Amino acid sequence: MLKVDDKVIVDFTEEQGVISKVDYRYRQVEVEYSDGTYQVVGFHKVRKVGNECH
């Protein structure tokens, strides 16, 4: 389950950001990056930092 303020890694670019909004209806999150920019991506394109598969 994704929540606001979770640290995430976005897609295959390995960029890290923080979730600023979660929209469960459309299965999307808004991610804020350290440079102040935002991006809206689907749940399938993000993973929580520290939840690496082994």
C-alpha distance matrix in Angstrom:
0.0 3.8 6.6 10.4 12.3 10.0 12.5 12.0 14.6 15.5 17.1 20.2 21.7 19.8 19.8 17.6 16.4 14.3 12.0 14.3 13.0 10.2 11.7 9.9 13.5 14.3 11.0 12.0 11.5 14.5 15.1 18.0 20.1 22.6 25.5 24.2 23.3 20.4 18.9 16.9 15.1 13.2 9.7 11.9 13.7 11.4 10.2 9.5 13.0 13.9 11.9 15.1 16.1 19.5
3.8 0.0 3.8 7.1 9.1 6.9 9.5 9.2 12.1 13.0 15.1 18.4 19.4 17.6 16.9 14.6 13.0 10.7 8.2 10.7 9.7 7.4 9.9 9.3 13.1 13.4 10.1 9.9 8.4 11.1 11.4 14.2 16.5 19.0 21.8 20.4 19.6 16.7 15.5 13.8 12.5 11.3 8.3 11.2 12.1 9.4 8.8 7.9 11.3 13.2 11.9 15.0 16.8 20.4
6.6 3.8 0.0 3.8 6.3 5.7 9.3 10.3 13.7 14.8 17.5 20.8 21.2 19.3 18.0 15.1 12.7 9.6 7.0 8.5 7.9 6.7 9.9 10.3 14.0 14.7 12.1 11.3 9.0 10.7 11.1 13.2 15.8 18.0 20.8 19.0 18.8 16.0 15.7 14.3 14.0 13.6 11.3 14.5 14.9 12.0 11.6 9.9 12.6 14.7 14.3 17.6 19.8 23.3
10.4 7.1 3.8 0.0 3.8 5.6 8.8 10.5 14.0 14.9 18.1 21.4 21.1 19.3 17.2 14.3 11.2 7.6 5.0 5.3 5.9 6.6 10.4 12.0 15.3 15.7 13.7 12.0 8.9 9.1 9.3 10.5 13.5 15.4 18.0 16.0 16.1 13.6 14.1 13.3 14.0 14.5 13.1 16.4 16.0 13.2 13.3 11.5 13.5 16.1 16.4 19.6 22.2 25.6
12.3 9.1 6.3 3.8 0.0 3.8 6.3 9.1 12.7 14.3 17.9 20.8 20.1 17.8 15.6 12.2 9.2 5.5 5.1 6.2 8.6 10.0 13.8 15.5 18.9 18.9 16.7 14.6 11.1 10.6 9.3 9.5 11.7 12.9 15.9 14.4 15.2 13.5 14.5 14.7 15.4 16.4 14.9 17.8 16.8 13.5 13.1 10.7 11.6 14.2 15.4 18.5 21.5 24.7
10.0 6.9 5.7 5.6 3.8 0.0 3.8 6.2 10.0 12.1 15.4 18.2 18.0 15.4 13.9 10.5 8.5 5.6 5.6 8.4 10.2 10.4 14.1 15.1 18.7 18.5 15.6 13.9 10.7 11.2 9.5 10.6 12.1 13.6 17.0 16.0 16.3 14.5 14.7 14.7 14.4 14.9 12.8 15.2 14.4 10.8 9.7 6.9 8.1 10.7 11.6 14.7 17.7 20.9
12.5 9.5 9.3 8.8 6.3 3.8 0.0 3.8 7.2 9.9 13.4 15.6 15.0 12.1 10.6 7.0 5.8 4.6 6.6 9.9 12.3 12.9 16.4 17.5 21.0 20.2 17.2 15.1 11.9 11.8 9.0 9.7 10.0 11.2 14.7 14.6 14.9 13.7 13.9 14.6 14.1 15.2 13.4 15.1 13.5 9.8 8.6 5.9 5.7 8.9 10.6 13.0 16.4 19.4
12.0 9.2 10.3 10.5 9.1 6.2 3.8 0.0 3.8 6.4 9.6 12.1 11.9 9.3 8.3 5.6 5.5 6.0 7.2 10.9 12.6 12.6 15.5 16.5 19.7 18.4 15.2 13.1 10.4 10.8 8.2 9.8 10.0 12.0 15.1 15.2 14.6 13.0 12.3 12.7 11.5 12.4 10.7 11.8 9.9 6.2 5.4 4.3 5.0 8.7 9.4 11.1 14.2 17.5
14.6 12.1 13.7 14.0 12.7 10.0 7.2 3.8 0.0 3.8 6.7 8.5 8.3 5.6 5.5 4.5 6.5 8.7 10.1 13.6 15.2 15.1 17.6 18.6 21.4 19.5 16.4 14.2 12.1 12.4 9.5 11.1 10.3 12.4 15.0 15.8 14.7 13.5 12.2 13.0 11.3 12.4 11.2 11.2 8.5 5.6 5.4 6.2 6.2 9.5 9.9 10.3 13.2 16.3
15.5 13.0 14.8 14.9 14.3 12.1 9.9 6.4 3.8 0.0 3.8 6.7 6.5 5.8 5.5 6.3 7.5 9.9 10.5 13.6 14.6 14.4 16.3 17.5 19.8 17.4 14.6 12.2 10.6 10.8 8.4 10.7 10.1 13.0 14.8 15.3 13.4 11.7 9.6 10.3 8.2 9.7 9.7 9.4 5.9 4.6 6.8 8.9 9.8 13.1 12.8 12.9 15.2 18.5
17.1 15.1 17.5 18.1 17.9 15.4 13.4 9.6 6.7 3.8 0.0 3.8 5.5 6.3 7.7 9.6 11.3 13.7 13.9 16.9 17.3 16.7 17.9 18.6 20.6 17.8 15.1 13.2 12.6 13.3 11.7 14.1 13.5 16.3 17.7 18.4 16.1 14.4 11.6 11.8 9.0 9.7 10.0 8.3 4.7 5.7 8.0 11.1 12.2 14.9 13.9 13.2 14.6 17.8
20.2 18.4 20.8 21.4 20.8 18.2 15.6 12.1 8.5 6.7 3.8 0.0 3.8 5.3 8.1 10.8 13.4 16.3 17.1 20.2 21.0 20.4 21.7 22.3 24.2 21.4 18.7 16.9 16.4 16.9 14.8 16.7 15.4 17.7 18.9 20.2 18.1 17.0 14.5 15.2 12.5 13.3 13.5 11.3 8.2 9.1 10.4 13.3 13.5 15.7 14.9 13.3 14.5 17.1
21.7 19.4 21.2 21.1 20.1 18.0 15.0 11.9 8.3 6.5 5.5 3.8 0.0 3.8 5.4 8.9 11.7 15.1 16.5 19.2 20.5 20.7 22.3 23.6 25.5 22.6 20.2 17.8 16.6 16.2 13.7 14.8 12.8 14.8 15.6 17.4 15.4 15.0 13.1 14.7 12.9 14.6 15.3 13.8 10.2 10.5 12.0 14.2 13.8 16.4 16.5 15.2 17.0 19.5
19.8 17.6 19.3 19.3 17.8 15.4 12.1 9.3 5.6 5.8 6.3 5.3 3.8 0.0 3.8 6.3 9.7 13.0 14.9 18.0 19.7 19.9 22.0 23.1 25.6 23.1 20.2 17.9 16.2 16.0 13.0 14.0 11.9 13.4 15.2 17.0 15.7 15.3 13.9 15.5 13.7 15.2 15.0 13.9 10.5 9.5 9.9 11.4 10.3 12.8 13.4 12.2 14.6 17.0
19.8 16.9 18.0 17.2 15.6 13.9 10.6 8.3 5.5 5.5 7.7 8.1 5.4 3.8 0.0 3.8 6.7 10.4 12.6 15.3 17.4 18.2 20.6 22.2 24.7 22.3 19.7 16.9 14.6 13.6 10.3 10.6 8.1 9.8 11.4 13.2 12.0 12.0 11.3 13.5 12.6 14.8 15.0 14.8 11.2 9.8 10.8 11.7 10.7 13.9 14.9 14.6 17.4 20.1
17.6 14.6 15.1 14.3 12.2 10.5 7.0 5.6 4.5 6.3 9.6 10.8 8.9 6.3 3.8 0.0 3.8 7.2 10.0 12.9 15.4 16.4 19.2 20.9 23.7 21.8 19.1 16.3 13.5 12.5 8.9 8.8 6.8 8.2 10.9 12.2 11.9 11.6 11.5 13.5 12.9 15.0 14.6 15.1 12.0 9.4 9.6 9.3 8.1 11.6 13.2 13.7 17.0 19.7
16.4 13.0 12.7 11.2 9.2 8.5 5.8 5.5 6.5 7.5 11.3 13.4 11.7 9.7 6.7 3.8 0.0 3.8 6.7 9.2 12.0 13.6 16.7 18.7 21.6 19.9 17.5 14.5 11.1 9.6 5.9 5.4 4.5 6.6 9.6 9.8 9.6 9.0 9.6 11.5 11.8 14.1 13.8 15.3 12.5 9.8 10.5 9.7 9.4 13.1 14.6 15.9 19.2 22.2
14.3 10.7 9.6 7.6 5.5 5.6 4.6 6.0 8.7 9.9 13.7 16.3 15.1 13.0 10.4 7.2 3.8 0.0 3.8 6.3 9.3 11.1 14.6 16.7 19.7 18.7 16.4 13.5 9.8 8.5 5.5 5.3 6.6 8.4 11.5 10.5 10.8 9.5 10.5 11.7 12.3 14.2 13.5 15.7 13.7 10.6 11.0 9.5 9.9 13.4 14.7 16.9 20.1 23.3
12.0 8.2 7.0 5.0 5.1 5.6 6.6 7.2 10.1 10.5 13.9 17.1 16.5 14.9 12.6 10.0 6.7 3.8 0.0 3.8 5.8 7.3 10.8 13.0 16.0 15.2 13.1 10.3 6.6 5.8 4.5 6.2 9.0 11.5 14.0 12.3 11.8 9.4 9.6 9.6 10.3 11.8 11.1 14.0 12.6 9.9 10.8 9.8 11.5 14.9 15.4 17.8 20.7 24.1
14.3 10.7 8.5 5.3 6.2 8.4 9.9 10.9 13.6 13.6 16.9 20.2 19.2 18.0 15.3 12.9 9.2 6.3 3.8 0.0 3.8 7.1 10.4 13.3 15.9 15.3 14.0 11.1 7.5 5.6 5.7 6.2 9.8 12.2 14.0 11.4 11.2 8.7 9.8 9.9 11.7 13.6 13.5 16.7 15.4 13.2 14.5 13.6 15.2 18.5 19.1 21.6 24.4 27.9
13.0 9.7 7.9 5.9 8.6 10.2 12.3 12.6 15.2 14.6 17.3 21.0 20.5 19.7 17.4 15.4 12.0 9.3 5.8 3.8 0.0 3.8 6.7 9.8 12.2 11.9 11.1 8.5 5.6 5.0 7.4 9.2 12.9 15.6 17.2 14.4 13.5 10.3 10.4 9.0 10.7 11.8 11.8 15.4 14.9 13.2 14.9 14.5 16.9 20.0 19.9 22.6 24.9 28.6
10.2 7.4 6.7 6.6 10.0 10.4 12.9 12.6 15.1 14.4 16.7 20.4 20.7 19.9 18.2 16.4 13.6 11.1 7.3 7.1 3.8 0.0 3.8 6.2 9.1 9.2 7.8 6.2 4.5 6.5 9.1 11.9 15.3 18.3 20.1 17.7 16.3 12.9 11.9 9.5 10.1 9.9 9.3 13.1 13.4 12.0 13.5 13.6 16.6 19.4 18.6 21.3 23.2 26.9
11.7 9.9 9.9 10.4 13.8 14.1 16.4 15.5 17.6 16.3 17.9 21.7 22.3 22.0 20.6 19.2 16.7 14.6 10.8 10.4 6.7 3.8 0.0 3.8 5.5 5.8 5.7 5.2 6.0 8.3 11.6 14.7 18.0 21.3 22.7 20.2 18.4 14.6 13.1 9.9 10.3 9.4 9.4 13.1 14.1 13.6 15.6 16.3 19.5 22.3 21.0 23.4 24.9 28.7
9.9 9.3 10.3 12.0 15.5 15.1 17.5 16.5 18.6 17.5 18.6 22.3 23.6 23.1 22.2 20.9 18.7 16.7 13.0 13.3 9.8 6.2 3.8 0.0 3.8 5.5 4.6 6.6 8.3 11.5 14.3 17.6 20.8 24.0 25.7 23.4 21.6 17.9 16.1 12.7 12.0 9.9 9.0 12.4 14.3 13.9 15.4 16.3 19.9 22.1 20.2 22.8 23.7 27.4
13.5 13.1 14.0 15.3 18.9 18.7 21.0 19.7 21.4 19.8 20.6 24.2 25.5 25.6 24.7 23.7 21.6 19.7 16.0 15.9 12.2 9.1 5.5 3.8 0.0 3.8 5.6 7.9 10.5 13.4 16.7 19.9 23.1 26.5 27.9 25.4 23.3 19.5 17.4 13.7 13.3 11.1 11.2 14.1 16.2 16.5 18.5 19.7 23.3 25.6 23.6 25.9 26.6 30.3
14.3 13.4 14.7 15.7 18.9 18.5 20.2 18.4 19.5 17.4 17.8 21.4 22.6 23.1 22.3 21.8 19.9 18.7 15.2 15.3 11.9 9.2 5.8 5.5 3.8 0.0 3.8 5.5 8.9 11.6 14.9 18.3 21.2 24.8 25.9 23.6 21.1 17.3 14.7 11.0 10.2 8.1 9.2 11.8 13.5 14.5 17.0 18.8 22.3 24.9 22.9 24.8 25.5 29.2
11.0 10.1 12.1 13.7 16.7 15.6 17.2 15.2 16.4 14.6 15.1 18.7 20.2 20.2 19.7 19.1 17.5 16.4 13.1 14.0 11.1 7.8 5.7 4.6 5.6 3.8 0.0 3.8 7.1 10.5 13.1 16.8 19.5 23.0 24.5 22.6 20.3 16.6 13.9 10.3 8.7 5.8 5.7 8.5 10.6 11.2 13.4 15.3 18.8 21.2 19.1 21.0 21.7 25.5
12.0 9.9 11.3 12.0 14.6 13.9 15.1 13.1 14.2 12.2 13.2 16.9 17.8 17.9 16.9 16.3 14.5 13.5 10.3 11.1 8.5 6.2 5.2 6.6 7.9 5.5 3.8 0.0 3.8 6.9 9.6 13.3 16.0 19.6 20.8 18.9 16.5 12.8 10.2 6.6 5.5 4.2 5.4 8.7 9.2 9.6 12.4 14.1 17.4 20.3 18.8 20.5 21.8 25.6
11.5 8.4 9.0 8.9 11.1 10.7 11.9 10.4 12.1 10.6 12.6 16.4 16.6 16.2 14.6 13.5 11.1 9.8 6.6 7.5 5.6 4.5 6.0 8.3 10.5 8.9 7.1 3.8 0.0 3.8 6.2 9.8 12.7 16.2 17.7 15.7 13.7 10.1 8.2 5.6 5.6 6.3 6.6 10.1 9.6 8.7 11.2 12.2 15.0 18.2 17.3 19.4 21.3 25.0
14.5 11.1 10.7 9.1 10.6 11.2 11.8 10.8 12.4 10.8 13.3 16.9 16.2 16.0 13.6 12.5 9.6 8.5 5.8 5.6 5.0 6.5 8.3 11.5 13.4 11.6 10.5 6.9 3.8 0.0 3.8 6.7 9.9 13.4 14.5 12.2 10.2 6.5 5.6 4.3 6.5 8.8 10.0 12.9 11.5 10.4 13.1 13.7 15.8 19.3 19.1 21.1 23.4 27.0
15.1 11.4 11.1 9.3 9.3 9.5 9.0 8.2 9.5 8.4 11.7 14.8 13.7 13.0 10.3 8.9 5.9 5.5 4.5 5.7 7.4 9.1 11.6 14.3 16.7 14.9 13.1 9.6 6.2 3.8 0.0 3.8 6.5 10.0 11.5 9.9 8.3 5.5 5.3 6.3 7.6 10.3 10.9 13.3 11.0 9.3 11.5 11.7 13.1 16.8 17.2 18.9 21.6 25.1
18.0 14.2 13.2 10.5 9.5 10.6 9.7 9.8 11.1 10.7 14.1 16.7 14.8 14.0 10.6 8.8 5.4 5.3 6.2 6.2 9.2 11.9 14.7 17.6 19.9 18.3 16.8 13.3 9.8 6.7 3.8 0.0 3.8 6.8 8.2 6.3 5.8 4.5 6.7 9.0 11.0 14.0 14.7 16.9 14.4 12.5 14.2 13.8 14.3 18.0 19.2 20.8 23.9 27.1
20.1 16.5 15.8 13.5 11.7 12.1 10.0 10.0 10.3 10.1 13.5 15.4 12.8 11.9 8.1 6.8 4.5 6.6 9.0 9.8 12.9 15.3 18.0 20.8 23.1 21.2 19.5 16.0 12.7 9.9 6.5 3.8 0.0 3.8 5.5 5.5 5.5 6.3 8.2 11.3 12.7 15.9 16.5 18.1 15.0 13.1 14.6 14.2 13.8 17.5 19.0 20.1 23.4 26.3
22.6 19.0 18.0 15.4 12.9 13.6 11.2 12.0 12.4 13.0 16.3 17.7 14.8 13.4 9.8 8.2 6.6 8.4 11.5 12.2 15.6 18.3 21.3 24.0 26.5 24.8 23.0 19.6 16.2 13.4 10.0 6.8 3.8 0.0 3.8 5.4 7.4 9.4 11.9 15.1 16.5 19.6 20.0 21.4 18.3 16.1 17.0 16.1 14.9 18.2 20.4 21.5 24.9 27.6
25.5 21.8 20.8 18.0 15.9 17.0 14.7 15.1 15.0 14.8 17.7 18.9 15.6 15.2 11.4 10.9 9.6 11.5 14.0 14.0 17.2 20.1 22.7 25.7 27.9 25.9 24.5 20.8 17.7 14.5 11.5 8.2 5.5 3.8 0.0 3.8 5.8 9.0 11.8 15.4 17.3 20.8 21.8 23.2 19.9 18.3 19.7 19.3 18.3 21.7 23.7 24.6 27.9 30.5
24.2 20.4 19.0 16.0 14.4 16.0 14.6 15.2 15.8 15.3 18.4 20.2 17.4 17.0 13.2 12.2 9.8 10.5 12.3 11.4 14.4 17.7 20.2 23.4 25.4 23.6 22.6 18.9 15.7 12.2 9.9 6.3 5.5 5.4 3.8 0.0 3.8 6.7 10.2 13.6 16.1 19.5 20.7 22.6 19.7 18.1 19.8 19.4 19.0 22.6 24.3 25.6 28.8 31.8
23.3 19.6 18.8 16.1 15.2 16.3 14.9 14.6 14.7 13.4 16.1 18.1 15.4 15.7 12.0 11.9 9.6 10.8 11.8 11.2 13.5 16.3 18.4 21.6 23.3 21.1 20.3 16.5 13.7 10.2 8.3 5.8 5.5 7.4 5.8 3.8 0.0 3.8 7.0 10.5 13.1 16.8 18.5 20.2 17.2 16.3 18.6 18.8 19.0 22.7 23.9 25.0 27.9 31.1
20.4 16.7 16.0 13.6 13.5 14.5 13.7 13.0 13.5 11.7 14.4 17.0 15.0 15.3 12.0 11.6 9.0 9.5 9.4 8.7 10.3 12.9 14.6 17.9 19.5 17.3 16.6 12.8 10.1 6.5 5.5 4.5 6.3 9.4 9.0 6.7 3.8 0.0 3.8 6.9 9.8 13.4 15.2 17.2 14.6 13.8 16.4 16.9 17.8 21.6 22.3 23.6 26.3 29.7
18.9 15.5 15.7 14.1 14.5 14.7 13.9 12.3 12.2 9.6 11.6 14.5 13.1 13.9 11.3 11.5 9.6 10.5 9.6 9.8 10.4 11.9 13.1 16.1 17.4 14.7 13.9 10.2 8.2 5.6 5.3 6.7 8.2 11.9 11.8 10.2 7.0 3.8 0.0 3.8 6.3 10.1 12.3 14.0 11.4 11.4 14.5 15.8 17.2 20.9 21.0 22.1 24.4 27.9
16.9 13.8 14.3 13.3 14.7 14.7 14.6 12.7 13.0 10.3 11.8 15.2 14.7 15.5 13.5 13.5 11.5 11.7 9.6 9.9 9.0 9.5 9.9 12.7 13.7 11.0 10.3 6.6 5.6 4.3 6.3 9.0 11.3 15.1 15.4 13.6 10.5 6.9 3.8 0.0 3.8 7.1 9.7 11.8 10.1 10.5 13.9 15.5 17.7 21.2 20.7 22.0 23.9 27.6
15.1 12.5 14.0 14.0 15.4 14.4 14.1 11.5 11.3 8.2 9.0 12.5 12.9 13.7 12.6 12.9 11.8 12.3 10.3 11.7 10.7 10.1 10.3 12.0 13.3 10.2 8.7 5.5 5.6 6.5 7.6 11.0 12.7 16.5 17.3 16.1 13.1 9.8 6.3 3.8 0.0 3.8 6.6 8.2 6.4 7.6 11.3 13.6 16.0 19.3 18.3 19.3 20.8 24.5
13.2 11.3 13.6 14.5 16.4 14.9 15.2 12.4 12.4 9.7 9.7 13.3 14.6 15.2 14.8 15.0 14.1 14.2 11.8 13.6 11.8 9.9 9.4 9.9 11.1 8.1 5.8 4.2 6.3 8.8 10.3 14.0 15.9 19.6 20.8 19.5 16.8 13.4 10.1 7.1 3.8 0.0 3.8 5.4 5.6 7.3 10.6 13.3 16.3 19.2 17.4 18.5 19.5 23.2
9.7 8.3 11.3 13.1 14.9 12.8 13.4 10.7 11.2 9.7 10.0 13.5 15.3 15.0 15.0 14.6 13.8 13.5 11.1 13.5 11.8 9.3 9.4 9.0 11.2 9.2 5.7 5.4 6.6 10.0 10.9 14.7 16.5 20.0 21.8 20.7 18.5 15.2 12.3 9.7 6.6 3.8 0.0 3.8 5.5 5.7 8.1 10.6 14.0 16.4 14.3 15.7 16.6 20.4
11.9 11.2 14.5 16.4 17.8 15.2 15.1 11.8 11.2 9.4 8.3 11.3 13.8 13.9 14.8 15.1 15.3 15.7 14.0 16.7 15.4 13.1 13.1 12.4 14.1 11.8 8.5 8.7 10.1 12.9 13.3 16.9 18.1 21.4 23.2 22.6 20.2 17.2 14.0 11.8 8.2 5.4 3.8 0.0 3.8 5.8 7.9 11.3 14.3 16.4 13.9 14.4 14.7 18.4
13.7 12.1 14.9 16.0 16.8 14.4 13.5 9.9 8.5 5.9 4.7 8.2 10.2 10.5 11.2 12.0 12.5 13.7 12.6 15.4 14.9 13.4 14.1 14.3 16.2 13.5 10.6 9.2 9.6 11.5 11.0 14.4 15.0 18.3 19.9 19.7 17.2 14.6 11.4 10.1 6.4 5.6 5.5 3.8 0.0 3.8 7.0 10.5 12.9 15.5 13.7 14.0 14.9 18.5
11.4 9.4 12.0 13.2 13.5 10.8 9.8 6.2 5.6 4.6 5.7 9.1 10.5 9.5 9.8 9.4 9.8 10.6 9.9 13.2 13.2 12.0 13.6 13.9 16.5 14.5 11.2 9.6 8.7 10.4 9.3 12.5 13.1 16.1 18.3 18.1 16.3 13.8 11.4 10.5 7.6 7.3 5.7 5.8 3.8 0.0 3.8 6.8 9.4 12.2 10.8 11.7 13.4 17.1
10.2 8.8 11.6 13.3 13.1 9.7 8.6 5.4 5.4 6.8 8.0 10.4 12.0 9.9 10.8 9.6 10.5 11.0 10.8 14.5 14.9 13.5 15.6 15.4 18.5 17.0 13.4 12.4 11.2 13.1 11.5 14.2 14.6 17.0 19.7 19.8 18.6 16.4 14.5 13.9 11.3 10.6 8.1 7.9 7.0 3.8 0.0 3.8 6.5 8.7 7.0 8.3 10.3 14.0
9.5 7.9 9.9 11.5 10.7 6.9 5.9 4.3 6.2 8.9 11.1 13.3 14.2 11.4 11.7 9.3 9.7 9.5 9.8 13.6 14.5 13.6 16.3 16.3 19.7 18.8 15.3 14.1 12.2 13.7 11.7 13.8 14.2 16.1 19.3 19.4 18.8 16.9 15.8 15.5 13.6 13.3 10.6 11.3 10.5 6.8 3.8 0.0 3.8 6.1 5.6 8.1 11.0 14.4
13.0 11.3 12.6 13.5 11.6 8.1 5.7 5.0 6.2 9.8 12.2 13.5 13.8 10.3 10.7 8.1 9.4 9.9 11.5 15.2 16.9 16.6 19.5 19.9 23.3 22.3 18.8 17.4 15.0 15.8 13.1 14.3 13.8 14.9 18.3 19.0 19.0 17.8 17.2 17.7 16.0 16.3 14.0 14.3 12.9 9.4 6.5 3.8 0.0 3.8 5.6 7.5 11.1 13.8
13.9 13.2 14.7 16.1 14.2 10.7 8.9 8.7 9.5 13.1 14.9 15.7 16.4 12.8 13.9 11.6 13.1 13.4 14.9 18.5 20.0 19.4 22.3 22.1 25.6 24.9 21.2 20.3 18.2 19.3 16.8 18.0 17.5 18.2 21.7 22.6 22.7 21.6 20.9 21.2 19.3 19.2 16.4 16.4 15.5 12.2 8.7 6.1 3.8 0.0 3.8 5.7 9.2 11.3
11.9 11.9 14.3 16.4 15.4 11.6 10.6 9.4 9.9 12.8 13.9 14.9 16.5 13.4 14.9 13.2 14.6 14.7 15.4 19.1 19.9 18.6 21.0 20.2 23.6 22.9 19.1 18.8 17.3 19.1 17.2 19.2 19.0 20.4 23.7 24.3 23.9 22.3 21.0 20.7 18.3 17.4 14.3 13.9 13.7 10.8 7.0 5.6 5.6 3.8 0.0 3.8 6.5 9.3
15.1 15.0 17.6 19.6 18.5 14.7 13.0 11.1 10.3 12.9 13.2 13.3 15.2 12.2 14.6 13.7 15.9 16.9 17.8 21.6 22.6 21.3 23.4 22.8 25.9 24.8 21.0 20.5 19.4 21.1 18.9 20.8 20.1 21.5 24.6 25.6 25.0 23.6 22.1 22.0 19.3 18.5 15.7 14.4 14.0 11.7 8.3 8.1 7.5 5.7 3.8 0.0 3.8 6.4
16.1 16.8 19.8 22.2 21.5 17.7 16.4 14.2 13.2 15.2 14.6 14.5 17.0 14.6 17.4 17.0 19.2 20.1 20.7 24.4 24.9 23.2 24.9 23.7 26.6 25.5 21.7 21.8 21.3 23.4 21.6 23.9 23.4 24.9 27.9 28.8 27.9 26.3 24.4 23.9 20.8 19.5 16.6 14.7 14.9 13.4 10.3 11.0 11.1 9.2 6.5 3.8 0.0 3.8
19.5 20.4 23.3 25.6 24.7 20.9 19.4 17.5 16.3 18.5 17.8 17.1 19.5 17.0 20.1 19.7 22.2 23.3 24.1 27.9 28.6 26.9 28.7 27.4 30.3 29.2 25.5 25.6 25.0 27.0 25.1 27.1 26.3 27.6 30.5 31.8 31.1 29.7 27.9 27.6 24.5 23.2 20.4 18.4 18.5 17.1 14.0 14.4 13.8 11.3 9.3 6.4 3.8 0.0
